[in-house]
Amino acid sequence: MADLVIRNGSVVDGSGGPPRMADVAINDGVVVEVGDVTGRGRREIDADGQLVVPGWVDIHTHYDGQATWDPEMTPSSWHGVTTAVFGNCGVGFAPVQPGTEDYLINLMEGVEDIPGTVLAEGMDFCWTSYPEYLDTLERMPRVMDIGSQLPHGALRFFVMGERGADHAEVPSPDELERIESLVAEALNAGALGFTTSRTTKHKAADGRLTPSLSAGDPELAAVARGMRAAGAGVLQVNSDFGPGEFAHLRAAAELSGRPLSVLLLQVDRSPELWRETLADIRSANAAGIAANGQVGCRPISVLLGLDVSVNPFGNHRAYRDIAHLPTPERARRLRNDEALRSALVNDRPADAFSKWMDYALTRASELGKVPDYEPDPRDTVAARAAELGVSGWQLALDLLSEGDGGGLLLFPFENYTGGSLDVIREMLADQHTICGIGDAGAHVGTICDASYPTYLLTHWARDRTRGEGLPLEFLVHKQTRGNALAYGLADRGLLAPGFRADINIVDFDALGLDRPKLVYDLPTGGKRLVQRSSGYRHTLVAGVEVSSDGEFTGERPGRLVRGAQPDPLRG
């Protein structure tokens, strides 16, 4: 008798094959049968009229700190994620020399917008080495599986001390040997990859550029040799992709013998650069070097509001005079105090922030109760204001001060140069891309994209009106088996006998997203933007139901995943 049988569902199994009516039987945490299951289960779920899909595998999160204190792993667990991988972009908290924890907190705060006070309070840093950090993660039961990667910034600072944050310094021969050894040690202990940042967007909270930005070929080669020695791991990179950059990364990947995974997105200053990078990825694969691009499924957008990290009026002295008031009272004053309104709209500070906001209002639109992540350029604040015959600043003030002051504006600053998601569709459809860039756990007061697995299905398979969508089975494969295989997690992402029973049962018609909202539930009362979903009827991890209709069951079967997992298809 099976532990659980899911009956009468429309199974989209993660292989890329079309939906089919089938039952799914589960025993001891794995799928044992998919088809017409004749025997009764100890428990049965009727999935009539619903989708039965593998649990989502999110390979680009930043739960490095949160995973040490939060067994519920929200917001990802509200969106059907059953495996989350963190340690991305070269930032994280291990290895760490005692007494240097503040630097790693400072780096994470600056790069990923997670308040330093939250991290300092939430983590106890009861580890020094990377294997000890993994052991700490392993001790906590949680609602989903997690995997971690070795971050370059932490490793460099661990080996070189303060010199590791100085871009005029390079590792000595002895330090290069230690980097190589520690990379191999981490991968042998179970790290899923090694990650590095080579973008000037990444700065510590004190303004210093990320330590790995200027790492040269000798340092990359030391990392590659460590990966080759371990025979494991993915080389994950966030880069600006200047001239010749991909060649350096390709050489490191070739030396390591391991897959290369790079962030692939469109930037306004060079809107065709992503195509050049994708062409380089294709060329590497043609030469036998495994490489992929991690892509999003919606614009990367800053949320603007009165209480989030980016407030269009936050640099104005007149606003700072009322910033201490409760939000509803502030909103009332912003609606009714004509002198205050006039100052905020007509007497802008002449600084870089105001100049940036002038531009942002030409791109930003109101984020409604049903969020629209492919807004028409005619609906921007500036365009609507022009129609009304008022300034963009006045309309922004009106929108953000409505009601209790919880309104938000969506400012898409990447992946939206042309004012539509056609570029994203092209990225998603390519065989050499995987789903990522949700940054769950990071940018807690500015970006709220942890919900992207839910949006991937609703927008691209059901709701898109401004262009072509994508087939449901293609999207499910991309977010499950495709991501899992890219990170060596071969035991999941497929509903077939022998695979982990990580499963979502979804009412596809009801699947949707709430508008993001601000909550104060981090350590020290820190704030973050969160977004809930509807339509997830049951989420199972290793055959155990962890949530039902959006509420946690109290079960915590999740575990730390160490290293590559065996592929049930290969025995």
GUMARVEX-317182 format. One record per atom (N, C-alpha, C): x, y, z; residue in three letters. Coordinates in steps of 0.05 Angstrom, whole numbers, plus 5000, padded with zeros to 4 digits. Layout:
<sites>
XYZALA...
</sites>
This chain:
<sites>
501749765000MET500050005000MET501850255000MET501250434982ALA502750684980ALA502150865004ALA504051025012ASP503551225033ASP501451435024ASP501651504999LEU499851714988LEU499351664959LEU496851694950VAL496151694922VAL494751954915VAL495752084895ILE494452324884ILE492852244860ILE490252274861ARG488452174840ARG487552394821ARG487252304796ASN485652454776ASN486752724768ASN489252764773GLY490453024766GLY491353044738GLY491753284728SER493053334702SER496053354708SER497453144702VAL500253124710VAL502053244688VAL503553454696VAL505653564679VAL508253494693VAL509553284683ASP511553144699ASP514253264700ASP514853484686GLY517453604687GLY519253524665GLY518453324649SER520153234627SER519953404602SER517953574602GLY517353734578GLY515153614561GLY514153384569GLY511953254556GLY509353384563GLY507253344546PRO504653484551PRO503253374575PRO501353524586PRO499753434608PRO498253174602PRO497953004622ARG496352754618ARG494952694644ARG492552584641MET491052504665MET492352254677MET493052264703ALA494452044715ALA494252064745ALA494751844759ASP495051834788ASP498051824794ASP498751914818VAL501551904827VAL501551764854VAL503151554856ALA503451404881ALA506151464893ALA506251494920ILE508651574934ILE509051384958ILE511551294961ASN512351134984ASN515051224993ASN515451245019ASP518051315031ASP519351555018ASP517651755011GLY518752005001GLY519452014972GLY518951794957VAL519451784929VAL517051704913VAL516951784888VAL514751694870VAL515251404863VAL513151244865VAL513450954858VAL511750884833VAL509851044826GLU508150984803GLU506751234793GLU506651264766VAL505151484753VAL503551354731VAL500951374733GLY499151254714GLY496451184727GLY495450954720ASP492950854732ASP493550684756ASP493750814779VAL494450674804VAL492050534815VAL492250264817THR489850104825THR489550074855THR491750054869GLY491550014898GLY490950264913GLY489650234936ARG489050464953ARG491550564967ARG491650814974GLY493750924990GLY492850965019GLY494850985037ARG494151035065ARG492751315066ARG493551495049ARG492151745046ARG491751795016ARG489551925009GLU489051984981GLU488252274978GLU489152404957ILE488452674950ILE487152674923ILE484752784921ASP483352814896ASP484253074882ASP485653044860ALA486753274846ALA485153334820ALA482653244820ASP480953284796ASP480853584789ASP481453654764GLY481353924755GLY483754084762GLY485853964773GLN488254104782GLN490753994769GLN492754164768LEU495354084758LEU496953944780LEU498453734772VAL500253594790VAL503053624777VAL504753774790VAL507453844778VAL509553794799VAL512053764790PRO514253744810PRO514554014825PRO515653994849GLY516254244864GLY518254414849GLY518054674852TRP519854854838TRP522654844850TRP524654854833VAL527454854841VAL528455144835VAL529055294855ASP530055574852ASP533055574857ASP534555614836ILE537455594839ILE538855864844ILE537256074847HIS538556334852HIS537156484874HIS537856414899THR536756554922THR539056654940THR538356804960HIS540356914979HIS539456875008HIS538756625014TYR537956555041TYR540256485059TYR542656565052ASP545056485067ASP544856535097ASP543656765104GLY543256825132GLY540556725142GLY538456775127GLN535756705136GLN535456405141GLN536956245125ALA536655955129ALA537755865155ALA539256025170THR540255945196THR538256005218THR536156165212TRP534156235233TRP531256175225TRP530756145200ASP527956125191ASP527355855178ASP526055665192PRO525455405181PRO523255415160PRO521755635158GLU519555645139GLU520455755112GLU522755885111MET523855975085MET521956135068MET520556315081THR518756495066THR520356725054THR519556835031PRO517056775017PRO517056544997PRO519356424992SER519556214971SER517555984976SER517255915002SER515555685008SER512555745003SER511856005000TRP509156074992TRP508656034963TRP510755984948HIS510555974919HIS511355704907HIS511055494923GLY511555224913GLY514355144909GLY516255294920VAL519155224919VAL519655004939VAL520854784930THR521454564947THR524454514949THR526054654932THR528954644934THR529954924928THR531555044947ALA532655314943ALA535755294946ALA537155424927VAL540055424927VAL540955714932VAL542755754951PHE543756024957PHE546856024956PHE547956254965GLY550856284962GLY551556414936GLY549656534922ASN550156634895ASN551656904896ASN552656974872CYS553857244867CYS556257304885CYS557557104895GLY560057144910GLY559857244938GLY557357254949VAL556957354976VAL555757134993VAL556557135018GLY555656935037GLY557256955063GLY556956765080PHE558056785108PHE559956575116PHE561056425097ALA563056225104ALA564856185079ALA567456135085PRO568756125111PRO569056405123PRO569556415149VAL569856675163VAL571856645185VAL573756835186GLN575656845208GLN574256975232GLN574456865256PRO573256995280PRO574157285282PRO572257455286GLY572857745288GLY572457895262GLY571957755240THR571657895214THR568757865204THR566957775221GLU564157735212GLU562857995202GLU563658225214ASP562458475207ASP562958545177ASP565258465167TYR565758525139TYR563858375121TYR563458115126LEU561557955110LEU558758055112LEU557958145135ILE555258275139ILE555158535123ILE557258695124ASN557358945109ASN557158895079ASN558458685070LEU558458625041LEU555658525033LEU554458355048MET551758255042MET549758485043MET550058655062GLU548158885065GLU548259055040GLU550759115031GLY550959285007GLY550159154981GLY550958914977VAL550458774952VAL547558684950VAL546458584971GLU543858454970GLU541658584986GLU542258824997ASP540158985011ASP538758825033ASP540358705050ILE539358575074ILE540558725098ILE538958845114PRO540059015135PRO542058875153PRO544259015158GLY546358905174GLY545458835202GLY543758995214THR542758935241THR541158675241THR539658625220VAL538158375218VAL540058135218VAL542158155201LEU544057935198LEU545657895224LEU546458105237ALA548058085261ALA546457965284ALA543858025285GLU542157915306GLU541257625299GLU540857575273GLY539657315265GLY541657085266GLY544257145261MET546256935259MET548056935283MET548856685291ASP550656675314ASP553556615306ASP554056565280PHE556756515270PHE558156305287PHE556856075290CYS558055855305CYS559755685287CYS560855795266TRP562455645247TRP564855815239TRP566955685229THR569255825217THR569555735189THR569855475185SER570255365158SER567555335143SER567755305117TYR565355255101TYR564054995108TYR565554775112PRO564154525120PRO562754555147PRO563754715165GLU562354765191GLU559754915186GLU559755095167TYR557255245160TYR555155045150TYR556054865132LEU554154665122LEU553054495145LEU554754425164ASP553854265187ASP551654415203ASP552054675205THR550054845219THR547454845205THR547554875178LEU545054865162LEU543654605165LEU545254385166GLU544054115166GLU542554065192GLU543154195213ARG541954135239ARG539054235241ARG538154415224MET535454525226MET533554395208MET531454265218PRO529254175201PRO527854415188PRO526854385164ARG525554615151ARG523554515130ARG522054695118VAL519854615101VAL520754545073VAL523254595066MET524254535039MET527154445040MET528054325019ASP530854265016ASP532454515009ASP534954525018ILE536654745012ILE539354645002ILE540654804986GLY543454754978GLY544955014979GLY547554994984SER549255234987SER551655224969SER552655454962GLN555055484945GLN557155644960GLN559655604953LEU561955744965LEU562256014952LEU562056234967PRO562156504956PRO565056614954PRO565756724932HIS568456824927HIS569257044947HIS567357234952GLY568057454970GLY568857354997GLY567357175009ALA568057065035ALA570656915034ALA571056755014LEU573556595011LEU575956775009LEU575856984992ARG578057164988ARG578857305014ARG576857405028PHE577357545053PHE578457355074PHE577557105074PHE578456905093PHE581456855089PHE582256835064VAL584956755057VAL586856995059VAL585957235050MET587757465047MET587357675069MET585257645086GLY584757845106GLY583858105092GLY584558335104GLU583758595094GLU584758635065GLU586958515059ARG588058535031ARG586058425011ARG584358245019GLY582458125001GLY580358314991GLY579958535005ALA578058744997ALA579358974983ALA582058954978ASP583559164965ASP584159074937ASP583159224917HIS583459134889HIS586159194878HIS587859314893ALA590659344885ALA592359104893ALA591158924908GLU592558694918GLU591858444902GLU593758254900VAL593258004887VAL594157784906VAL592957544905PRO593857334923PRO596757244917PRO598257184938SER600857074935SER600756784925SER602956674916PRO602856394908PRO601856204930PRO602656254955ASP601656094977ASP598656134981ASP597656374977GLU594756434980GLU593256304957GLU594356294933LEU593056164911LEU592755864917LEU594755744928GLU594655464935GLU592455414956GLU592255604975ARG590255574996ARG587455604984ARG587055794966ILE584455824952ILE583755564938ILE585555454924GLU585055204910GLU584254984929GLU585654964951SER585154754971SER582354794984SER581755044991LEU579155095004LEU576755054986LEU577155114960VAL575055064941VAL574454764939VAL576554604937ALA576254314936ALA574954214962ALA575854324985GLU574754245010GLU571754295012GLU570954535003ALA568054605005ALA566354424987ALA567354374962LEU565854214944LEU565753924953LEU567853824964ASN567853554975ASN566053535000ASN565653755014ALA563853745037ALA560953775029ALA560353845003GLY557653854994GLY556754114982GLY558454304978ALA557654554964ALA556754484936ALA554654614926LEU553654564900LEU555054724878LEU556754914887GLY558155074867GLY559955274880GLY561355424863PHE562955654871PHE561855894857PHE561556114871THR560256354859THR562056594861THR561856764841THR563557004841THR561957234828THR562657474837SER561557724826SER563657884812SER563057964787ARG564958134772ARG563458374760ARG561658484776THR560058714768THR560558954786THR560759194775THR561059434791THR558459504805THR556259374799LYS553759424814LYS554059334843LYS555859144848HIS555959024875HIS558059164892HIS557059294912LYS558759444931LYS557859374959LYS559859364977ALA559259335006ALA557759585015ALA556559565039ALA555059795050ALA556860035054ALA559459995058ASP561260215062ASP562360325036ASP561360225013GLY562060344987GLY564260194972GLY565560014986ARG567759864972ARG566559664952ARG567859644929LEU567059454909LEU567459164919LEU565758984910THR565858704919THR568658584915THR569658434933PRO572458344933PRO573258194907PRO571358044896SER572057874873SER572058014846SER571358274846LEU571058424821LEU573458404803LEU575858444815SER578258464798SER579958214799SER578857984808ALA580357734809ALA581457674781ALA584057634779GLY585257584753GLY585357284746GLY586457234723ASP586556954713ASP587956764732ASP590256844745PRO591456654763PRO589556564786PRO587956754796GLU586156694818GLU583856524807GLU582756594784LEU580656424772LEU581656144766LEU584256124758ALA585355864753ALA585655694778ALA586255834800ALA586455684826ALA583755574834ALA581655744830VAL578955644835VAL578255404817VAL578955434791ALA578355224772ALA579754964779ALA582254984788ARG583654734796ARG582454604820ARG581454774839GLY580054654862GLY577554514854GLY576054634835MET573654494825MET574254244810MET576454254794ARG577254004779ARG578053784799ARG579553864820ALA580453664839ALA578053524853ALA575953684858ALA573553564871ALA571753424851ALA571953504826GLY570253384806GLY567253444811GLY566753684821ALA563953754829ALA563554054827ALA561054124826GLY560254404829GLY559854554803GLY558354774805VAL557854964783VAL559355214788VAL560455334767LEU561755604770LEU559655814762LEU558555954783GLN556456144778GLN557656424779GLN556856594759VAL558156854756VAL556057074751VAL556357294765ASN554857544758ASN556957744748ASN556657824723SER558757994710SER557458214694SER559058434690ASP558258644671ASP558858574642ASP560358364638PHE561058264611PHE562158484593PHE564358594603GLY565858784586GLY567458624565GLY568958774548PRO570458634526PRO572258424537PRO572158184526GLY573857964533GLY573157814558GLY571057904572GLU570457784598GLU569557494595GLU567857434576PHE566957164574PHE569256964568PHE571257064553ALA573556884547ALA574956804573ALA575256984592HIS576456914618HIS574756704633HIS572156734632LEU570456544646LEU570456274632LEU570356284606ARG570356034591ARG572955884596ARG575256024598ALA577755884603ALA577655754631ALA576555894650ALA576355784677ALA574555534677ALA572255554664ALA570455324662ALA571755084648ALA573255144627GLU574554924613GLU576754794630GLU578254954645LEU580254844663LEU578954684685LEU576754774695SER575454634718SER574054374709SER573154374683GLY571554144674GLY568754144685GLY567954374696ARG565354394708ARG563554594693ARG560954584697PRO559154764683PRO559455054692PRO559055234673LEU559055524677LEU556155624676LEU555355784695SER552655894696SER552856194701SER551956364682VAL552256654684VAL549456784684VAL549257014698LEU546757164697LEU546557294670LEU544157274658LEU543657384632LEU541257564633LEU541757824629LEU539558014630LEU540158254613LEU538058404606GLN538358644589GLN538658894606GLN540759054599VAL541159304613VAL540759534593VAL539559744602ASP538859974584ASP541260094570ASP543560104584ARG545860244572ARG547060084549ARG546459824548SER547459654526SER545459434521SER543159504509PRO540859314508PRO541359064491PRO543459064475GLU543958824459GLU546258654470GLU547458744492LEU549758594503LEU548958304510LEU546558264520TRP545758004528TRP545757804505TRP545257904481ARG545257734457ARG548157634452ARG550057824456GLU552857744452GLU553657534472GLU552857564497THR553457374518THR552157104511THR549657114503LEU548356854496LEU549656724472LEU550656874453ALA552156754431ALA554756624441ALA556056754461ASP558456634473ASP557756374488ASP555456364501ILE554556124515ILE554055894495ILE552755964473ARG552355764452ARG554955664440ARG556855844436SER559455764425SER560955574444SER560755634470ALA562055464490ALA560855184489ALA558255164488ASN556954904487ASN557754754462ASN557954894440ALA558754764415ALA561554644417ALA563154774434ALA565954674438ALA566154464460ALA563854384471GLY563854184492GLY564154284520GLY563954554524ILE564054674551ILE561254734560ILE560354604580ALA557554644590ALA557254924601ALA555355064590ALA554855344599ALA551955404596ALA550855574614ASN548155664611ASN547855954622ASN545656074614GLY544956344624GLY542656324643GLY542856444666GLN540556464685GLN538856704678GLN536356654672VAL534556874663VAL532156904681VAL530957144680GLY528557194695GLY526157154678GLY523757194689CYS521257174674CYS519657424675CYS520757634687ARG519357894687ARG521558104691ARG520858364689PRO522958564692PRO524058564720PRO526558624722ILE527758674749ILE526958964756ILE525458984777SER524059234783SER524459324812SER525059584815VAL525159704842VAL522359794849VAL521459734873LEU518959834883LEU519360094898LEU517760294890LEU517860554902LEU515460594921LEU515960704945GLY513660744963GLY514560914987GLY512660965004LEU513261145027LEU515061005048LEU514760745051ASP516160605073ASP518260395063ASP518360345037VAL520360165027VAL523060315025VAL525060175016SER527760285017SER528060534998SER526560534976VAL526760754957VAL524160914957VAL524261144970ASN521961324972ASN522661564954ASN521061624933PRO521661844915PRO522062114929PRO520762144952PHE520862394967PHE522762384991PHE524062164995GLY525662115019GLY527962305023GLY528962425001ASN531262605003ASN530462895008ASN527862945010HIS526863225013HIS526663295042HIS527663535049ARG527663615078ARG524763635088ARG522963725071ALA520163745080ALA518963475087ALA519763275072TYR518763005078TYR520162895103TYR522662945106ARG524062845130ARG522862955156ARG521663195154ASP520463315177ASP517963155187ASP516763005169ILE514362845177ILE514862545176ILE517362465171ALA517962185167ALA517462015192ALA517462145215HIS517062005241HIS514161935245HIS512362045231LEU509462005236LEU508661725226LEU506661595239PRO505561345229PRO504761375200PRO505061165185THR504561185156THR501761295149THR499561205161PRO497061325153PRO496861625158PRO498161715180GLU498162005186GLU499862155166GLU502162035159ARG503862155138ARG502262185112ARG500861965104ALA499361965079ALA497262185080ALA495862215102ARG493862425105ARG495062705101ARG497362745113ARG498663005110ARG499563055081ARG500462845068LEU501362865040LEU499062925021LEU496662845029ARG494262895013ARG493163175017ARG493363275042ASN491763505049ASN493363765056ASN495863735061ASP497463975069ASP498564095043ASP497264315033GLU497964425007GLU500864545007GLU501664665029ALA504364775030ALA506464545028ALA505964335042LEU507764105041LEU507763985013LEU505463955001ARG505263834974ARG506764014954ARG506464274956SER507764454938SER510764434940SER511764414965ALA514664394969ALA515764134957ALA514363914962LEU515263654952LEU515263634922LEU513363764909VAL513063744880VAL514763954866VAL514864194876ASN515964424861ASN518764504870ASN519564414893ASP522164504904ASP523964254909ASP524564114887ARG526063864890ARG528963924896ARG530263764913PRO533163794917PRO534663734891PRO536663894885ALA538163864861ALA540463674866ALA539863414868ASP541863214874ASP541562974855ASP543362784858ALA543362554840ALA540862384844ALA539962364869PHE537562204874PHE535162314859PHE534762574861SER532462694847SER532662664817SER535062684806LYS535562634778LYS534762354770LYS535562164787TRP534961884782TRP531861844783TRP530561964802MET527661944804MET526262074780MET527362294770ASP526162414746ASP526062194724ASP528262044721TYR528261834701TYR526361604709TYR526361534734ALA524761304743ALA521861354738ALA520861594741LEU518061654737LEU517261644708LEU519161644689THR518561604661THR518161304655THR518961134673ARG518860844669ARG516960704689ARG516460834712ALA514960704733ALA511960734728ALA510460524738SER507560524736SER506460434763SER503860494766GLU502560414791GLU502260114792GLU502959994815LEU502659714819LEU499959664833LEU498059554817GLY495359524827GLY494959284845GLY492459244853LYS491759014870LYS492458754856LYS491958744829VAL492858524813VAL495358624799VAL497758544807PRO500158664797PRO500558604767PRO501358814752ASP501958794724ASP504958834720ASP506358614713TYR509258634710TYR510058664680TYR508058714663GLU508658784635GLU506959034629GLU507459254643PRO505759494640PRO506259624613PRO504059734602ASP504259884577ASP505760154583ASP507660224566PRO509060484570PRO507160724571PRO504760694560ARG502860914562ARG501760944590ARG502260754608ASP501260764635ASP503360854655ASP505660944646THR507661044665THR506661294680THR507861354702VAL507061584717VAL507361834700VAL509661854686ALA510062094669ALA507962124647ALA507361894634ALA505361904612ALA502561974623ALA501761854645ARG499161924656ARG499062214666ARG501262304678ALA501362584687ALA501062774664ALA502362714642ALA502162894618ALA499262914608ALA497862684609GLU495062684600GLU493362854619GLU494062854645LEU492563004665LEU493363294666LEU495663364653GLY496663634654GLY497963714680GLY499063514694VAL500463564719VAL503363444717VAL504963504737SER507663394737SER507663104746SER509662954737GLY509962684746GLY510262664776GLY511662864788TRP512062854817TRP509362884831TRP507563054821GLN504963084834GLN503362824832GLN503362694809LEU501862444807LEU503062234825LEU505762214826ALA507062024843ALA506162064872ALA506162324880LEU505362384908LEU502462304913LEU500662344893ASP497862264897ASP497561964899ASP498961824882LEU498761524882LEU499861404908LEU502161504917LEU503361384941LEU501961464967LEU500461684966SER499161774991SER496161694993SER495261534973GLU492561444975GLU492161254999GLU489761265010GLY488961075032GLY490861095055GLY491960865063ASP493760855086ASP496660895079ASP497260975055GLY499961025047GLY501560785039GLY500260565033GLY501660315026GLY501960274996GLY501360474980GLY501560454951GLY504460414942GLY504760284918LEU507360224907LEU507460294878LEU509760384869LEU510260424840LEU512360214832LEU512060104808LEU513859904797LEU515660044777LEU518260044783PHE520260164765PHE521959944753PHE521359854728PRO522859644715PRO525559754704PRO527759684716PHE530259814708PHE532059624692PHE531359364691GLU532859174673GLU530858994661GLU531558884638ASN529758704623ASN527258834612ASN527359104608TYR524959234599TYR525559484582TYR527759474567THR528559704551THR526459774531THR525259574518GLY523259624497GLY520459654507GLY519959644533GLY517359684544GLY515559444541GLY516659204537SER515158954537SER516958734545SER515758494548LEU517358264557LEU518058084533LEU518158184509ASP518858024486ASP521757924488ASP523558094499VAL526258004503VAL526457774523VAL524857794545ILE524757574564ILE523857314551ILE521757334534ARG520857094521ARG523056964504ARG524557124491GLU526757024475GLU528856884492GLU529457004515MET531356884534MET530256614544MET527756614553LEU526656374565LEU526556144545LEU526056204520ALA525655994499ALA528255864491ALA530555984498ASP533055874488ASP533855624503ASP534955434489GLN535655174502GLN537955194521GLN539455414520HIS541855444537HIS541355634561HIS538755674568THR538155834592THR536655664612THR536855754637ILE535355634659ILE534055864674ILE532155794691CYS530555994706CYS532056074731CYS532456334735GLY533756434759GLY533256734763GLY534956864778ILE534957154782ILE532557244799ILE531257064814GLY529157154831GLY530157294856GLY532657224864ASP533957354887ASP532357334913ASP530957114916ALA529357074941ALA531157104965ALA530157244985GLY531757285010GLY533357545009GLY533657664986ALA535257904983ALA533658144975ALA534958384974HIS533658634966HIS530958664980HIS531058625006VAL528558595021VAL526758835021VAL527959075017GLY526259315017GLY526059444990GLY527059314968THR527059444942THR525959284920THR526459024920ILE525658844898ILE524158604911ILE521958514898CYS520458304910CYS519858094888CYS521857944881ASP521657754858ASP521757464866ASP521657404892ALA521657124900ALA519256964889ALA517157114881SER514756994871SER514956914842SER517356934830TYR517456894801TYR516656614792TYR516956394807PRO515956134796PRO512956134792PRO511456274809THR508556294805THR507956464781THR509356694778TYR508856864755TYR509656724729TYR511756564730LEU512556424706LEU510256274693LEU508656144710LEU506355984699LEU504056174692LEU503256354710THR500856504705THR501156684681THR503356824679HIS503657024657HIS504256884631HIS506156704631TRP507156594605TRP505456374594TRP504056224611ALA502356004601ALA499456064601ALA498656294613ARG495756344615ARG494856634609ARG496356834619ASP495157104620ASP496357304600ASP498457244586ARG499757454571ARG497957544548ARG497757814545THR496157924523THR497758104504THR500158184512ARG501758364496ARG503858214478ARG503357964473GLY505157804456GLY504657514462GLY506357344449GLU506057054452GLU506856964480GLU505556744489GLY506256614513GLY508156384507GLY508256194526LEU509855954523LEU508355714533LEU508855474523PRO507255234531PRO507755174561PRO505555094573LEU505655024602LEU507754814608LEU507854594592GLU509754374597GLU512654464594GLU513154654576PHE515854764572PHE516654924597PHE514855084608LEU515455244631LEU515855074656LEU514254874659VAL514554694682VAL517254554681VAL517954454658HIS520654324655HIS522854524662HIS522654764652LYS524754964656LYS525155014686LYS523055024701GLN523255094730GLN523654854748GLN523654614736THR523854374753THR526254204743THR525854024725ARG527953854716ARG530354004704ARG529754214689GLY531854364676GLY533754494697GLY532554624717ASN534254744738ASN535654534754ASN534254314761ALA535454114777ALA537953994764ALA537753924739LEU539953804725LEU542353994722LEU541654254719ALA543754454716ALA545554474741ALA544454394764TYR545954404789TYR546554134801TYR546353924784GLY547153664793GLY545153534812GLY542653634813LEU540653534831LEU538953334815LEU540153114807ALA538852934787ALA536652764799ALA536252774825ASP534252604838ASP531552744840ASP531152974829ARG528653134832ARG527953274806ARG525553404807GLY524653554784GLY523153394764GLY522553144770LEU521152964751LEU519252784766LEU516752764757LEU514852584769LEU514952324754LEU516752154764ALA517251884752ALA518151704774ALA517851444771PRO518651254792PRO521651294800PRO522151304826GLY524851324836GLY525651604843GLY524051804834PHE524852084840PHE523452184865PHE524752384877ARG523752504902ARG520852604897ARG519152564916ALA516452644914ALA516152934925ALA517453114911ASP517053404915ASP514953494894ASP512653574904ILE510253594887ILE508653844894ILE507653984874ASN505654184877ASN503054094864ASN500854124878ILE498154084867ILE496854354865ILE496254444840VAL495654714834VAL492954744821VAL491354924831ASP488955014818ASP489755234798ASP490255154773PHE491455334754PHE489655574749PHE487055534748ASP485255764744ASP485355964766ASP485855874791ALA485956054814ALA488756144820ALA490756044806LEU493556114812LEU494056414807LEU495156554827GLY495556834823GLY497356954845GLY497857214843LEU499557354861LEU498057594874LEU498557624900ASP497657874913ASP499658094907ASP498758344913ARG500658564911ARG502758534933ARG505258594928PRO507258594950PRO506458774973PRO507158704997LYS506658875020LYS509158865038LYS509259075055LEU511559095073LEU510758985100LEU512458805111VAL512058695137VAL514658735154VAL514358705180TYR516558765198TYR517058505215TYR517958295202ASP518158035216ASP520957925216ASP522958085208LEU525757995209LEU526858035237LEU529057915244PRO530357965270PRO530658265274PRO530458355298THR530458635307THR528158795295THR526058655285GLY523758795274GLY524358905246GLY526358805233GLY527058895206GLY524858855186GLY524759035167LYS522559035147LYS523358885122LYS521358775108ARG521858655082ARG519258665066ARG519558655040LEU517258635022LEU516758335018LEU514258255020VAL513457985014VAL511057984996VAL510657754982GLN508457724964GLN507257444967GLN504757434972ARG503357174976ARG502157084949ARG501456834948SER500256714925SER497556594932SER496056524912SER493656364915SER493756144894SER492355914900GLY492155704880GLY493855464886GLY495755474905TYR497255234912TYR495655074933TYR494454864924ARG492754704942ARG494354524961ARG496454404951HIS498154234967HIS501054264957HIS502954284976THR505754264969THR506954054986THR508353864973LEU509553634986LEU512553644982LEU514053585003VAL516953545002VAL517553265012VAL518853114994ALA519452835000ALA516952685009ALA514652744996GLY512152605002GLY510652705026GLY511752905040VAL510553015065VAL509253285058VAL506753315065GLU505353565059GLU506353785078GLU507553995066VAL508554215083VAL506754455083VAL504954475062SER502954695063SER500454605048SER498254715057SER495654655045SER494154915043SER493354985019ASP491855235013ASP493255475026ASP495955475023GLY497455705032GLY498155715061GLY497355515076GLU498055505105GLU499855275111GLU501855325128PHE503755115135PHE502454905152PHE503254655148THR502154435163THR503654385189THR506054495191GLY507754445214GLY509854225209GLY509654085186GLU511553885179GLU514054015168GLU516453905174ARG518954015165ARG520853795156ARG520253685132PRO521953465122PRO524453555107PRO524753815103GLY526853915086GLY529653865099GLY531553845081ARG534253775090ARG536353925073ARG538753925082LEU541054035067LEU541753825045LEU541953915021VAL542853744999VAL545853794995VAL547353584997ARG550253604993ARG551153484967ARG552253654950GLY553553554925GLY551553424906GLY552653314884ALA551053194863ALA549452954874ALA546952934865GLN545152714873GLN545052504851GLN544752254859PRO544552044838PRO542052074821PRO542252004796ASP539952014778ASP538551754778ASP536051744787PRO534551494787PRO534251364760PRO534351524739LEU534051414712LEU536551244704LEU538751284718ARG541251144712ARG541950934732ARG540150894752GLY540650694772GLY542450774794GLY
</sites>
